Amino acid sequence: MAVMAAAAAVAHGAANTFITTWKSPDAEPISFGGKRVAALVIVDDDDLRMSAEEALAREITARGPRGVAAYRLIPREELTDKNKARVWFEKAGVDGIVILRLVAAETEKVYSSVVWTSGYYANVWDYYGYGWTTTSPIGTARDETTVTVETLLYDLGSAHLIWAGVSRTTDPKDVGSFMKELAVDVVKELDREGLARTAAR
């Protein structure tokens, strides 16, 4: 979460790009239309987890299934225990679960064209003289943060993985907005796979 907090400080916009997706070739045709599907976000920050799960549940509900945030079903102290969590999901009559988990966040320096067209870099002789006195890059650089999230859809009837995807986002504006936008994009992907729409659509 410390890394995600750092990402929140970046003021630039972001777009979620799915770099890979997978759908089980063995999965029978399935529709969660009208069924209860839980939204679970695996992060340590409870406030972020609850708001992100609500956002994901709303997007799921908007496309046919009945989305429900996992925090509404499972007590916080039992959330990480798979056996106890399973009992709560079964008791709630959940048919499927969409899980989002942060798997990586990397920050690197990015140098814009300003670096190469101003200061010592603009003229060979200016650079030549300065180049021998320092090895530090000249110009203004910014930190670019890339966040990678995996998304999984399980059928709780069989407990099998149905769909998986990995998305990558560069410079999210803030953590809250990032998670809400990711929820929208995730459910759009599921919709395209026919896993989030009602039978009538």
HELIX and SHEET records of a PDB file:
HELIX    1   1 ALA A    2  ALA A    8  1                                   7    
HELIX    2   2 ASP A   46  ALA A   62  1                                  17    
HELIX    3   3 ALA A   70  ARG A   72  5                                   3    
HELIX    4   4 ARG A   76  GLU A   78  5                                   3    
HELIX    5   5 LYS A   82  LYS A   91  1                                  10    
HELIX    6   6 SER A  113  THR A  117  1                                   5    
HELIX    7   7 GLY A  119  ALA A  122  5                                   4    
HELIX    8   8 VAL A  124  GLY A  131  1                                   8    
HELIX    9   9 VAL A  175  ARG A  192  1                                  18    
SHEET    1   A 6 ASN A  16  LYS A  23  0                                        
SHEET    2   A 6 HIS A 160  THR A 170 -1                                        
SHEET    3   A 6 ALA A 141  ASP A 155 -1                                        
SHEET    4   A 6 GLY A  96  TYR A 111 -1                                        
SHEET    5   A 6 ARG A  36  ILE A  42  1                                        
SHEET    6   A 6 ARG A  66  ALA A  69  1                                        
END                                                                             
